[in-house]
Amino acid sequence: MVRTQIYLTEEEQAALRDLSMRTGKSKSDLIRKAVEYFISRFHPKDRKALLVGAKGMWAGRTDLPDFRSLRREVDRTRGKE
């Protein structure tokens, strides 16, 4: 591990101290878990997996307007038809 220094507000420090006491985990461990979670949310591999997982999520929906009709309307209003 690499030692890293961070600055927290007094409120963040107090909340972290309270969470540490409630969970029995060190403040350092809680910070590492928070950083790990944050990185995992924005990691490119995870982003691609989310996009692949979203494929077809609108399929079979009957409460949405027809995309082709909407596209024709947009094209018509822009003078492309």
mmCIF file of the N, C-alpha and C atoms, coordinates in Angstrom:
data_MODEL
# 
_entry.id   MODEL 
# 
loop_
_atom_site.group_PDB 
_atom_site.id 
_atom_site.type_symbol 
_atom_site.label_atom_id 
_atom_site.label_alt_id 
_atom_site.label_comp_id 
_atom_site.label_asym_id 
_atom_site.label_entity_id 
_atom_site.label_seq_id 
_atom_site.pdbx_PDB_ins_code 
_atom_site.Cartn_x 
_atom_site.Cartn_y 
_atom_site.Cartn_z 
_atom_site.occupancy 
_atom_site.B_iso_or_equiv 
_atom_site.pdbx_formal_charge 
_atom_site.auth_seq_id 
_atom_site.auth_comp_id 
_atom_site.auth_asym_id 
_atom_site.auth_atom_id 
_atom_site.pdbx_PDB_model_num 
ATOM 1   N N  . MET A 1 1  ? 0.836   -1.184 0.000   1.00 0.00 ? 1  MET A N  1 
ATOM 2   C CA . MET A 1 1  ? 0.000   0.000  0.000   1.00 0.00 ? 1  MET A CA 1 
ATOM 3   C C  . MET A 1 1  ? 0.874   1.238  0.000   1.00 0.00 ? 1  MET A C  1 
ATOM 4   N N  . VAL A 1 2  ? 0.297   2.312  -0.533  1.00 0.00 ? 2  VAL A N  1 
ATOM 5   C CA . VAL A 1 2  ? 0.987   3.595  -0.585  1.00 0.00 ? 2  VAL A CA 1 
ATOM 6   C C  . VAL A 1 2  ? 0.268   4.561  0.344   1.00 0.00 ? 2  VAL A C  1 
ATOM 7   N N  . ARG A 1 3  ? 1.034   5.230  1.169   1.00 0.00 ? 3  ARG A N  1 
ATOM 8   C CA . ARG A 1 3  ? 0.448   6.197  2.098   1.00 0.00 ? 3  ARG A CA 1 
ATOM 9   C C  . ARG A 1 3  ? 0.024   7.441  1.329   1.00 0.00 ? 3  ARG A C  1 
ATOM 10  N N  . THR A 1 4  ? -1.185  7.920  1.614   1.00 0.00 ? 4  THR A N  1 
ATOM 11  C CA . THR A 1 4  ? -1.733  9.105  0.962   1.00 0.00 ? 4  THR A CA 1 
ATOM 12  C C  . THR A 1 4  ? -2.362  10.001 2.015   1.00 0.00 ? 4  THR A C  1 
ATOM 13  N N  . GLN A 1 5  ? -2.115  11.281 1.887   1.00 0.00 ? 5  GLN A N  1 
ATOM 14  C CA . GLN A 1 5  ? -2.692  12.248 2.820   1.00 0.00 ? 5  GLN A CA 1 
ATOM 15  C C  . GLN A 1 5  ? -3.853  12.949 2.136   1.00 0.00 ? 5  GLN A C  1 
ATOM 16  N N  . ILE A 1 6  ? -4.966  13.087 2.856   1.00 0.00 ? 6  ILE A N  1 
ATOM 17  C CA . ILE A 1 6  ? -6.127  13.799 2.320   1.00 0.00 ? 6  ILE A CA 1 
ATOM 18  C C  . ILE A 1 6  ? -6.599  14.828 3.345   1.00 0.00 ? 6  ILE A C  1 
ATOM 19  N N  . TYR A 1 7  ? -7.352  15.788 2.867   1.00 0.00 ? 7  TYR A N  1 
ATOM 20  C CA . TYR A 1 7  ? -7.949  16.790 3.741   1.00 0.00 ? 7  TYR A CA 1 
ATOM 21  C C  . TYR A 1 7  ? -9.457  16.571 3.756   1.00 0.00 ? 7  TYR A C  1 
ATOM 22  N N  . LEU A 1 8  ? -10.029 16.576 4.957   1.00 0.00 ? 8  LEU A N  1 
ATOM 23  C CA . LEU A 1 8  ? -11.467 16.430 5.141   1.00 0.00 ? 8  LEU A CA 1 
ATOM 24  C C  . LEU A 1 8  ? -11.988 17.647 5.887   1.00 0.00 ? 8  LEU A C  1 
ATOM 25  N N  . THR A 1 9  ? -13.253 17.956 5.647   1.00 0.00 ? 9  THR A N  1 
ATOM 26  C CA . THR A 1 9  ? -13.880 18.998 6.448   1.00 0.00 ? 9  THR A CA 1 
ATOM 27  C C  . THR A 1 9  ? -14.086 18.446 7.857   1.00 0.00 ? 9  THR A C  1 
ATOM 28  N N  . GLU A 1 10 ? -14.371 19.315 8.779   1.00 0.00 ? 10 GLU A N  1 
ATOM 29  C CA . GLU A 1 10 ? -14.631 18.857 10.146  1.00 0.00 ? 10 GLU A CA 1 
ATOM 30  C C  . GLU A 1 10 ? -15.842 17.925 10.182  1.00 0.00 ? 10 GLU A C  1 
ATOM 31  N N  . GLU A 1 11 ? -16.861 18.253 9.365   1.00 0.00 ? 11 GLU A N  1 
ATOM 32  C CA . GLU A 1 11 ? -18.065 17.416 9.320   1.00 0.00 ? 11 GLU A CA 1 
ATOM 33  C C  . GLU A 1 11 ? -17.757 16.032 8.752   1.00 0.00 ? 11 GLU A C  1 
ATOM 34  N N  . GLU A 1 12 ? -16.944 15.991 7.695   1.00 0.00 ? 12 GLU A N  1 
ATOM 35  C CA . GLU A 1 12 ? -16.561 14.703 7.099   1.00 0.00 ? 12 GLU A CA 1 
ATOM 36  C C  . GLU A 1 12 ? -15.751 13.879 8.093   1.00 0.00 ? 12 GLU A C  1 
ATOM 37  N N  . GLN A 1 13 ? -14.827 14.540 8.781   1.00 0.00 ? 13 GLN A N  1 
ATOM 38  C CA . GLN A 1 13 ? -14.005 13.849 9.775   1.00 0.00 ? 13 GLN A CA 1 
ATOM 39  C C  . GLN A 1 13 ? -14.870 13.279 10.893  1.00 0.00 ? 13 GLN A C  1 
ATOM 40  N N  . ALA A 1 14 ? -15.830 14.062 11.378  1.00 0.00 ? 14 ALA A N  1 
ATOM 41  C CA . ALA A 1 14 ? -16.713 13.603 12.455  1.00 0.00 ? 14 ALA A CA 1 
ATOM 42  C C  . ALA A 1 14 ? -17.572 12.436 11.981  1.00 0.00 ? 14 ALA A C  1 
ATOM 43  N N  . ALA A 1 15 ? -18.123 12.535 10.772  1.00 0.00 ? 15 ALA A N  1 
ATOM 44  C CA . ALA A 1 15 ? -18.958 11.451 10.244  1.00 0.00 ? 15 ALA A CA 1 
ATOM 45  C C  . ALA A 1 15 ? -18.132 10.187 10.055  1.00 0.00 ? 15 ALA A C  1 
ATOM 46  N N  . LEU A 1 16 ? -16.917 10.335 9.562   1.00 0.00 ? 16 LEU A N  1 
ATOM 47  C CA . LEU A 1 16 ? -16.034 9.177  9.366   1.00 0.00 ? 16 LEU A CA 1 
ATOM 48  C C  . LEU A 1 16 ? -15.668 8.541  10.696  1.00 0.00 ? 16 LEU A C  1 
ATOM 49  N N  . ARG A 1 17 ? -15.396 9.356  11.705  1.00 0.00 ? 17 ARG A N  1 
ATOM 50  C CA . ARG A 1 17 ? -15.081 8.849  13.045  1.00 0.00 ? 17 ARG A CA 1 
ATOM 51  C C  . ARG A 1 17 ? -16.271 8.083  13.623  1.00 0.00 ? 17 ARG A C  1 
ATOM 52  N N  . ASP A 1 18 ? -17.486 8.645  13.466  1.00 0.00 ? 18 ASP A N  1 
ATOM 53  C CA . ASP A 1 18 ? -18.690 7.982  13.963  1.00 0.00 ? 18 ASP A CA 1 
ATOM 54  C C  . ASP A 1 18 ? -18.932 6.659  13.239  1.00 0.00 ? 18 ASP A C  1 
ATOM 55  N N  . LEU A 1 19 ? -18.766 6.665  11.932  1.00 0.00 ? 19 LEU A N  1 
ATOM 56  C CA . LEU A 1 19 ? -18.956 5.448  11.152  1.00 0.00 ? 19 LEU A CA 1 
ATOM 57  C C  . LEU A 1 19 ? -17.927 4.392  11.544  1.00 0.00 ? 19 LEU A C  1 
ATOM 58  N N  . SER A 1 20 ? -16.725 4.832  11.799  1.00 0.00 ? 20 SER A N  1 
ATOM 59  C CA . SER A 1 20 ? -15.668 3.920  12.227  1.00 0.00 ? 20 SER A CA 1 
ATOM 60  C C  . SER A 1 20 ? -16.024 3.262  13.559  1.00 0.00 ? 20 SER A C  1 
ATOM 61  N N  . MET A 1 21 ? -16.521 4.064  14.484  1.00 0.00 ? 21 MET A N  1 
ATOM 62  C CA . MET A 1 21 ? -16.896 3.514  15.798  1.00 0.00 ? 21 MET A CA 1 
ATOM 63  C C  . MET A 1 21 ? -18.085 2.565  15.685  1.00 0.00 ? 21 MET A C  1 
ATOM 64  N N  . ARG A 1 22 ? -19.066 2.906  14.815  1.00 0.00 ? 22 ARG A N  1 
ATOM 65  C CA . ARG A 1 22 ? -20.257 2.056  14.666  1.00 0.00 ? 22 ARG A CA 1 
ATOM 66  C C  . ARG A 1 22 ? -19.944 0.736  13.976  1.00 0.00 ? 22 ARG A C  1 
ATOM 67  N N  . THR A 1 23 ? -19.032 0.767  13.011  1.00 0.00 ? 23 THR A N  1 
ATOM 68  C CA . THR A 1 23 ? -18.751 -0.445 12.233  1.00 0.00 ? 23 THR A CA 1 
ATOM 69  C C  . THR A 1 23 ? -17.580 -1.251 12.771  1.00 0.00 ? 23 THR A C  1 
ATOM 70  N N  . GLY A 1 24 ? -16.753 -0.598 13.595  1.00 0.00 ? 24 GLY A N  1 
ATOM 71  C CA . GLY A 1 24 ? -15.566 -1.290 14.098  1.00 0.00 ? 24 GLY A CA 1 
ATOM 72  C C  . GLY A 1 24 ? -14.443 -1.351 13.064  1.00 0.00 ? 24 GLY A C  1 
ATOM 73  N N  . LYS A 1 25 ? -14.594 -0.621 11.975  1.00 0.00 ? 25 LYS A N  1 
ATOM 74  C CA . LYS A 1 25 ? -13.561 -0.579 10.941  1.00 0.00 ? 25 LYS A CA 1 
ATOM 75  C C  . LYS A 1 25 ? -12.747 0.697  11.110  1.00 0.00 ? 25 LYS A C  1 
ATOM 76  N N  . SER A 1 26 ? -11.501 0.636  10.693  1.00 0.00 ? 26 SER A N  1 
ATOM 77  C CA . SER A 1 26 ? -10.656 1.825  10.806  1.00 0.00 ? 26 SER A CA 1 
ATOM 78  C C  . SER A 1 26 ? -11.095 2.870  9.786   1.00 0.00 ? 26 SER A C  1 
ATOM 79  N N  . LYS A 1 27 ? -10.760 4.116  10.080  1.00 0.00 ? 27 LYS A N  1 
ATOM 80  C CA . LYS A 1 27 ? -11.072 5.187  9.139   1.00 0.00 ? 27 LYS A CA 1 
ATOM 81  C C  . LYS A 1 27 ? -10.358 4.937  7.816   1.00 0.00 ? 27 LYS A C  1 
ATOM 82  N N  . SER A 1 28 ? -9.134  4.460  7.887   1.00 0.00 ? 28 SER A N  1 
ATOM 83  C CA . SER A 1 28 ? -8.387  4.160  6.662   1.00 0.00 ? 28 SER A CA 1 
ATOM 84  C C  . SER A 1 28 ? -9.088  3.115  5.820   1.00 0.00 ? 28 SER A C  1 
ATOM 85  N N  . ASP A 1 29 ? -9.600  2.079  6.471   1.00 0.00 ? 29 ASP A N  1 
ATOM 86  C CA . ASP A 1 29 ? -10.312 1.031  5.733   1.00 0.00 ? 29 ASP A CA 1 
ATOM 87  C C  . ASP A 1 29 ? -11.575 1.582  5.084   1.00 0.00 ? 29 ASP A C  1 
ATOM 88  N N  . LEU A 1 30 ? -12.305 2.405  5.814   1.00 0.00 ? 30 LEU A N  1 
ATOM 89  C CA . LEU A 1 30 ? -13.522 3.001  5.257   1.00 0.00 ? 30 LEU A CA 1 
ATOM 90  C C  . LEU A 1 30 ? -13.195 3.896  4.056   1.00 0.00 ? 30 LEU A C  1 
ATOM 91  N N  . ILE A 1 31 ? -12.120 4.661  4.159   1.00 0.00 ? 31 ILE A N  1 
ATOM 92  C CA . ILE A 1 31 ? -11.720 5.527  3.043   1.00 0.00 ? 31 ILE A CA 1 
ATOM 93  C C  . ILE A 1 31 ? -11.309 4.682  1.848   1.00 0.00 ? 31 ILE A C  1 
ATOM 94  N N  . ARG A 1 32 ? -10.536 3.609  2.073   1.00 0.00 ? 32 ARG A N  1 
ATOM 95  C CA . ARG A 1 32 ? -10.139 2.728  0.963   1.00 0.00 ? 32 ARG A CA 1 
ATOM 96  C C  . ARG A 1 32 ? -11.358 2.126  0.282   1.00 0.00 ? 32 ARG A C  1 
ATOM 97  N N  . LYS A 1 33 ? -12.343 1.689  1.076   1.00 0.00 ? 33 LYS A N  1 
ATOM 98  C CA . LYS A 1 33 ? -13.567 1.117  0.493   1.00 0.00 ? 33 LYS A CA 1 
ATOM 99  C C  . LYS A 1 33 ? -14.326 2.152  -0.323  1.00 0.00 ? 33 LYS A C  1 
ATOM 100 N N  . ALA A 1 34 ? -14.383 3.390  0.170   1.00 0.00 ? 34 ALA A N  1 
ATOM 101 C CA . ALA A 1 34 ? -15.076 4.459  -0.551  1.00 0.00 ? 34 ALA A CA 1 
ATOM 102 C C  . ALA A 1 34 ? -14.369 4.763  -1.873  1.00 0.00 ? 34 ALA A C  1 
ATOM 103 N N  . VAL A 1 35 ? -13.045 4.816  -1.858  1.00 0.00 ? 35 VAL A N  1 
ATOM 104 C CA . VAL A 1 35 ? -12.282 5.073  -3.079  1.00 0.00 ? 35 VAL A CA 1 
ATOM 105 C C  . VAL A 1 35 ? -12.458 3.915  -4.054  1.00 0.00 ? 35 VAL A C  1 
ATOM 106 N N  . GLU A 1 36 ? -12.406 2.689  -3.555  1.00 0.00 ? 36 GLU A N  1 
ATOM 107 C CA . GLU A 1 36 ? -12.605 1.502  -4.398  1.00 0.00 ? 36 GLU A CA 1 
ATOM 108 C C  . GLU A 1 36 ? -13.982 1.537  -5.070  1.00 0.00 ? 36 GLU A C  1 
ATOM 109 N N  . TYR A 1 37 ? -15.005 1.885  -4.306  1.00 0.00 ? 37 TYR A N  1 
ATOM 110 C CA . TYR A 1 37 ? -16.364 1.975  -4.848  1.00 0.00 ? 37 TYR A CA 1 
ATOM 111 C C  . TYR A 1 37 ? -16.446 3.064  -5.915  1.00 0.00 ? 37 TYR A C  1 
ATOM 112 N N  . PHE A 1 38 ? -15.880 4.231  -5.632  1.00 0.00 ? 38 PHE A N  1 
ATOM 113 C CA . PHE A 1 38 ? -15.924 5.350  -6.567  1.00 0.00 ? 38 PHE A CA 1 
ATOM 114 C C  . PHE A 1 38 ? -15.229 4.990  -7.875  1.00 0.00 ? 38 PHE A C  1 
ATOM 115 N N  . ILE A 1 39 ? -14.065 4.394  -7.789  1.00 0.00 ? 39 ILE A N  1 
ATOM 116 C CA . ILE A 1 39 ? -13.332 4.003  -8.992  1.00 0.00 ? 39 ILE A CA 1 
ATOM 117 C C  . ILE A 1 39 ? -14.106 2.963  -9.782  1.00 0.00 ? 39 ILE A C  1 
ATOM 118 N N  . SER A 1 40 ? -14.713 2.004  -9.100  1.00 0.00 ? 40 SER A N  1 
ATOM 119 C CA . SER A 1 40 ? -15.454 0.952  -9.803  1.00 0.00 ? 40 SER A CA 1 
ATOM 120 C C  . SER A 1 40 ? -16.645 1.522  -10.569 1.00 0.00 ? 40 SER A C  1 
ATOM 121 N N  . ARG A 1 41 ? -17.210 2.619  -10.100 1.00 0.00 ? 41 ARG A N  1 
ATOM 122 C CA . ARG A 1 41 ? -18.361 3.234  -10.777 1.00 0.00 ? 41 ARG A CA 1 
ATOM 123 C C  . ARG A 1 41 ? -17.962 3.916  -12.085 1.00 0.00 ? 41 ARG A C  1 
ATOM 124 N N  . PHE A 1 42 ? -16.700 4.281  -12.216 1.00 0.00 ? 42 PHE A N  1 
ATOM 125 C CA . PHE A 1 42 ? -16.265 5.046  -13.380 1.00 0.00 ? 42 PHE A CA 1 
ATOM 126 C C  . PHE A 1 42 ? -15.199 4.347  -14.201 1.00 0.00 ? 42 PHE A C  1 
ATOM 127 N N  . HIS A 1 43 ? -14.892 3.122  -13.871 1.00 0.00 ? 43 HIS A N  1 
ATOM 128 C CA . HIS A 1 43 ? -13.878 2.375  -14.605 1.00 0.00 ? 43 HIS A CA 1 
ATOM 129 C C  . HIS A 1 43 ? -14.411 2.021  -15.995 1.00 0.00 ? 43 HIS A C  1 
ATOM 130 N N  . PRO A 1 44 ? -13.616 2.228  -17.045 1.00 0.00 ? 44 PRO A N  1 
ATOM 131 C CA . PRO A 1 44 ? -14.098 1.972  -18.418 1.00 0.00 ? 44 PRO A CA 1 
ATOM 132 C C  . PRO A 1 44 ? -14.653 0.558  -18.632 1.00 0.00 ? 44 PRO A C  1 
ATOM 133 N N  . LYS A 1 45 ? -14.061 -0.448 -18.035 1.00 0.00 ? 45 LYS A N  1 
ATOM 134 C CA . LYS A 1 45 ? -14.567 -1.814 -18.208 1.00 0.00 ? 45 LYS A CA 1 
ATOM 135 C C  . LYS A 1 45 ? -15.971 -1.935 -17.637 1.00 0.00 ? 45 LYS A C  1 
ATOM 136 N N  . ASP A 1 46 ? -16.180 -1.335 -16.492 1.00 0.00 ? 46 ASP A N  1 
ATOM 137 C CA . ASP A 1 46 ? -17.505 -1.373 -15.880 1.00 0.00 ? 46 ASP A CA 1 
ATOM 138 C C  . ASP A 1 46 ? -18.511 -0.608 -16.723 1.00 0.00 ? 46 ASP A C  1 
ATOM 139 N N  . ARG A 1 47 ? -18.088 0.501  -17.304 1.00 0.00 ? 47 ARG A N  1 
ATOM 140 C CA . ARG A 1 47 ? -18.979 1.298  -18.152 1.00 0.00 ? 47 ARG A CA 1 
ATOM 141 C C  . ARG A 1 47 ? -19.425 0.483  -19.354 1.00 0.00 ? 47 ARG A C  1 
ATOM 142 N N  . LYS A 1 48 ? -18.497 -0.215 -19.976 1.00 0.00 ? 48 LYS A N  1 
ATOM 143 C CA . LYS A 1 48 ? -18.846 -1.028 -21.135 1.00 0.00 ? 48 LYS A CA 1 
ATOM 144 C C  . LYS A 1 48 ? -19.813 -2.140 -20.728 1.00 0.00 ? 48 LYS A C  1 
ATOM 145 N N  . ALA A 1 49 ? -19.564 -2.761 -19.604 1.00 0.00 ? 49 ALA A N  1 
ATOM 146 C CA . ALA A 1 49 ? -20.457 -3.826 -19.130 1.00 0.00 ? 49 ALA A CA 1 
ATOM 147 C C  . ALA A 1 49 ? -21.861 -3.283 -18.877 1.00 0.00 ? 49 ALA A C  1 
ATOM 148 N N  . LEU A 1 50 ? -21.944 -2.079 -18.332 1.00 0.00 ? 50 LEU A N  1 
ATOM 149 C CA . LEU A 1 50 ? -23.257 -1.469 -18.097 1.00 0.00 ? 50 LEU A CA 1 
ATOM 150 C C  . LEU A 1 50 ? -23.972 -1.197 -19.416 1.00 0.00 ? 50 LEU A C  1 
ATOM 151 N N  . LEU A 1 51 ? -23.233 -0.692 -20.397 1.00 0.00 ? 51 LEU A N  1 
ATOM 152 C CA . LEU A 1 51 ? -23.840 -0.412 -21.695 1.00 0.00 ? 51 LEU A CA 1 
ATOM 153 C C  . LEU A 1 51 ? -24.311 -1.696 -22.374 1.00 0.00 ? 51 LEU A C  1 
ATOM 154 N N  . VAL A 1 52 ? -23.488 -2.728 -22.320 1.00 0.00 ? 52 VAL A N  1 
ATOM 155 C CA . VAL A 1 52 ? -23.872 -4.015 -22.909 1.00 0.00 ? 52 VAL A CA 1 
ATOM 156 C C  . VAL A 1 52 ? -25.095 -4.571 -22.187 1.00 0.00 ? 52 VAL A C  1 
ATOM 157 N N  . GLY A 1 53 ? -25.117 -4.434 -20.868 1.00 0.00 ? 53 GLY A N  1 
ATOM 158 C CA . GLY A 1 53 ? -26.253 -4.913 -20.084 1.00 0.00 ? 53 GLY A CA 1 
ATOM 159 C C  . GLY A 1 53 ? -27.534 -4.158 -20.364 1.00 0.00 ? 53 GLY A C  1 
ATOM 160 N N  . ALA A 1 54 ? -27.411 -2.919 -20.833 1.00 0.00 ? 54 ALA A N  1 
ATOM 161 C CA . ALA A 1 54 ? -28.588 -2.106 -21.113 1.00 0.00 ? 54 ALA A CA 1 
ATOM 162 C C  . ALA A 1 54 ? -29.189 -2.400 -22.483 1.00 0.00 ? 54 ALA A C  1 
ATOM 163 N N  . LYS A 1 55 ? -28.470 -3.149 -23.305 1.00 0.00 ? 55 LYS A N  1 
ATOM 164 C CA . LYS A 1 55 ? -28.951 -3.448 -24.654 1.00 0.00 ? 55 LYS A CA 1 
ATOM 165 C C  . LYS A 1 55 ? -30.334 -4.089 -24.587 1.00 0.00 ? 55 LYS A C  1 
ATOM 166 N N  . GLY A 1 56 ? -31.261 -3.540 -25.332 1.00 0.00 ? 56 GLY A N  1 
ATOM 167 C CA . GLY A 1 56 ? -32.605 -4.095 -25.408 1.00 0.00 ? 56 GLY A CA 1 
ATOM 168 C C  . GLY A 1 56 ? -33.519 -3.746 -24.255 1.00 0.00 ? 56 GLY A C  1 
ATOM 169 N N  . MET A 1 57 ? -33.087 -2.848 -23.393 1.00 0.00 ? 57 MET A N  1 
ATOM 170 C CA . MET A 1 57 ? -33.896 -2.544 -22.211 1.00 0.00 ? 57 MET A CA 1 
ATOM 171 C C  . MET A 1 57 ? -35.229 -1.895 -22.550 1.00 0.00 ? 57 MET A C  1 
ATOM 172 N N  . TRP A 1 58 ? -35.342 -1.301 -23.744 1.00 0.00 ? 58 TRP A N  1 
ATOM 173 C CA . TRP A 1 58 ? -36.596 -0.677 -24.148 1.00 0.00 ? 58 TRP A CA 1 
ATOM 174 C C  . TRP A 1 58 ? -37.429 -1.613 -25.029 1.00 0.00 ? 58 TRP A C  1 
ATOM 175 N N  . ALA A 1 59 ? -36.918 -2.774 -25.356 1.00 0.00 ? 59 ALA A N  1 
ATOM 176 C CA . ALA A 1 59 ? -37.633 -3.710 -26.229 1.00 0.00 ? 59 ALA A CA 1 
ATOM 177 C C  . ALA A 1 59 ? -38.948 -4.144 -25.590 1.00 0.00 ? 59 ALA A C  1 
ATOM 178 N N  . GLY A 1 60 ? -39.968 -4.231 -26.407 1.00 0.00 ? 60 GLY A N  1 
ATOM 179 C CA . GLY A 1 60 ? -41.261 -4.714 -25.925 1.00 0.00 ? 60 GLY A CA 1 
ATOM 180 C C  . GLY A 1 60 ? -42.088 -3.690 -25.171 1.00 0.00 ? 60 GLY A C  1 
ATOM 181 N N  . ARG A 1 61 ? -41.587 -2.468 -25.041 1.00 0.00 ? 61 ARG A N  1 
ATOM 182 C CA . ARG A 1 61 ? -42.345 -1.439 -24.328 1.00 0.00 ? 61 ARG A CA 1 
ATOM 183 C C  . ARG A 1 61 ? -43.466 -0.945 -25.226 1.00 0.00 ? 61 ARG A C  1 
ATOM 184 N N  . THR A 1 62 ? -44.651 -0.849 -24.696 1.00 0.00 ? 62 THR A N  1 
ATOM 185 C CA . THR A 1 62 ? -45.794 -0.368 -25.469 1.00 0.00 ? 62 THR A CA 1 
ATOM 186 C C  . THR A 1 62 ? -46.194 1.050  -25.074 1.00 0.00 ? 62 THR A C  1 
ATOM 187 N N  . ASP A 1 63 ? -45.566 1.573  -24.047 1.00 0.00 ? 63 ASP A N  1 
ATOM 188 C CA . ASP A 1 63 ? -45.919 2.910  -23.565 1.00 0.00 ? 63 ASP A CA 1 
ATOM 189 C C  . ASP A 1 63 ? -45.044 4.009  -24.166 1.00 0.00 ? 63 ASP A C  1 
ATOM 190 N N  . LEU A 1 64 ? -44.175 3.651  -25.112 1.00 0.00 ? 64 LEU A N  1 
ATOM 191 C CA . LEU A 1 64 ? -43.283 4.626  -25.731 1.00 0.00 ? 64 LEU A CA 1 
ATOM 192 C C  . LEU A 1 64 ? -43.720 4.911  -27.159 1.00 0.00 ? 64 LEU A C  1 
ATOM 193 N N  . PRO A 1 65 ? -43.482 6.129  -27.629 1.00 0.00 ? 65 PRO A N  1 
ATOM 194 C CA . PRO A 1 65 ? -43.824 6.432  -29.024 1.00 0.00 ? 65 PRO A CA 1 
ATOM 195 C C  . PRO A 1 65 ? -42.907 5.667  -29.972 1.00 0.00 ? 65 PRO A C  1 
ATOM 196 N N  . ASP A 1 66 ? -43.364 5.479  -31.194 1.00 0.00 ? 66 ASP A N  1 
ATOM 197 C CA . ASP A 1 66 ? -42.601 4.779  -32.210 1.00 0.00 ? 66 ASP A CA 1 
ATOM 198 C C  . ASP A 1 66 ? -41.398 5.633  -32.628 1.00 0.00 ? 66 ASP A C  1 
ATOM 199 N N  . PHE A 1 67 ? -40.199 5.070  -32.543 1.00 0.00 ? 67 PHE A N  1 
ATOM 200 C CA . PHE A 1 67 ? -38.985 5.815  -32.850 1.00 0.00 ? 67 PHE A CA 1 
ATOM 201 C C  . PHE A 1 67 ? -38.966 6.289  -34.303 1.00 0.00 ? 67 PHE A C  1 
ATOM 202 N N  . ARG A 1 68 ? -39.362 5.428  -35.220 1.00 0.00 ? 68 ARG A N  1 
ATOM 203 C CA . ARG A 1 68 ? -39.340 5.814  -36.634 1.00 0.00 ? 68 ARG A CA 1 
ATOM 204 C C  . ARG A 1 68 ? -40.257 7.007  -36.906 1.00 0.00 ? 68 ARG A C  1 
ATOM 205 N N  . SER A 1 69 ? -41.425 7.014  -36.274 1.00 0.00 ? 69 SER A N  1 
ATOM 206 C CA . SER A 1 69 ? -42.348 8.144  -36.426 1.00 0.00 ? 69 SER A CA 1 
ATOM 207 C C  . SER A 1 69 ? -41.738 9.420  -35.868 1.00 0.00 ? 69 SER A C  1 
ATOM 208 N N  . LEU A 1 70 ? -41.125 9.313  -34.728 1.00 0.00 ? 70 LEU A N  1 
ATOM 209 C CA . LEU A 1 70 ? -40.480 10.481 -34.131 1.00 0.00 ? 70 LEU A CA 1 
ATOM 210 C C  . LEU A 1 70 ? -39.356 10.990 -35.027 1.00 0.00 ? 70 LEU A C  1 
ATOM 211 N N  . ARG A 1 71 ? -38.566 10.061 -35.576 1.00 0.00 ? 71 ARG A N  1 
ATOM 212 C CA . ARG A 1 71 ? -37.455 10.447 -36.439 1.00 0.00 ? 71 ARG A CA 1 
ATOM 213 C C  . ARG A 1 71 ? -37.957 11.145 -37.705 1.00 0.00 ? 71 ARG A C  1 
ATOM 214 N N  . ARG A 1 72 ? -39.019 10.615 -38.291 1.00 0.00 ? 72 ARG A N  1 
ATOM 215 C CA . ARG A 1 72 ? -39.604 11.251 -39.479 1.00 0.00 ? 72 ARG A CA 1 
ATOM 216 C C  . ARG A 1 72 ? -40.080 12.663 -39.153 1.00 0.00 ? 72 ARG A C  1 
ATOM 217 N N  . GLU A 1 73 ? -40.697 12.821 -38.002 1.00 0.00 ? 73 GLU A N  1 
ATOM 218 C CA . GLU A 1 73 ? -41.185 14.139 -37.578 1.00 0.00 ? 73 GLU A CA 1 
ATOM 219 C C  . GLU A 1 73 ? -40.020 15.117 -37.429 1.00 0.00 ? 73 GLU A C  1 
ATOM 220 N N  . VAL A 1 74 ? -38.952 14.684 -36.814 1.00 0.00 ? 74 VAL A N  1 
ATOM 221 C CA . VAL A 1 74 ? -37.773 15.545 -36.653 1.00 0.00 ? 74 VAL A CA 1 
ATOM 222 C C  . VAL A 1 74 ? -37.202 15.901 -38.020 1.00 0.00 ? 74 VAL A C  1 
ATOM 223 N N  . ASP A 1 75 ? -37.048 14.907 -38.885 1.00 0.00 ? 75 ASP A N  1 
ATOM 224 C CA . ASP A 1 75 ? -36.520 15.166 -40.230 1.00 0.00 ? 75 ASP A CA 1 
ATOM 225 C C  . ASP A 1 75 ? -37.412 16.136 -41.001 1.00 0.00 ? 75 ASP A C  1 
ATOM 226 N N  . ARG A 1 76 ? -38.717 15.960 -40.891 1.00 0.00 ? 76 ARG A N  1 
ATOM 227 C CA . ARG A 1 76 ? -39.661 16.825 -41.596 1.00 0.00 ? 76 ARG A CA 1 
ATOM 228 C C  . ARG A 1 76 ? -39.550 18.265 -41.098 1.00 0.00 ? 76 ARG A C  1 
ATOM 229 N N  . THR A 1 77 ? -39.440 18.454 -39.805 1.00 0.00 ? 77 THR A N  1 
ATOM 230 C CA . THR A 1 77 ? -39.346 19.813 -39.251 1.00 0.00 ? 77 THR A CA 1 
ATOM 231 C C  . THR A 1 77 ? -38.014 20.465 -39.596 1.00 0.00 ? 77 THR A C  1 
ATOM 232 N N  . ARG A 1 78 ? -37.013 19.672 -39.891 1.00 0.00 ? 78 ARG A N  1 
ATOM 233 C CA . ARG A 1 78 ? -35.722 20.217 -40.306 1.00 0.00 ? 78 ARG A CA 1 
ATOM 234 C C  . ARG A 1 78 ? -35.611 20.346 -41.808 1.00 0.00 ? 78 ARG A C  1 
ATOM 235 N N  . GLY A 1 79 ? -36.674 19.934 -42.540 1.00 0.00 ? 79 GLY A N  1 
ATOM 236 C CA . GLY A 1 79 ? -36.689 20.064 -43.989 1.00 0.00 ? 79 GLY A CA 1 
ATOM 237 C C  . GLY A 1 79 ? -35.912 18.997 -44.720 1.00 0.00 ? 79 GLY A C  1 
ATOM 238 N N  . LYS A 1 80 ? -35.736 17.851 -44.105 1.00 0.00 ? 80 LYS A N  1 
ATOM 239 C CA . LYS A 1 80 ? -34.958 16.781 -44.739 1.00 0.00 ? 80 LYS A CA 1 
ATOM 240 C C  . LYS A 1 80 ? -35.828 15.834 -45.536 1.00 0.00 ? 80 LYS A C  1 
ATOM 241 N N  . GLU A 1 81 ? -37.150 15.929 -45.405 1.00 0.00 ? 81 GLU A N  1 
ATOM 242 C CA . GLU A 1 81 ? -38.035 15.008 -46.120 1.00 0.00 ? 81 GLU A CA 1 
ATOM 243 C C  . GLU A 1 81 ? -38.639 15.657 -47.317 1.00 0.00 ? 81 GLU A C  1 
# 
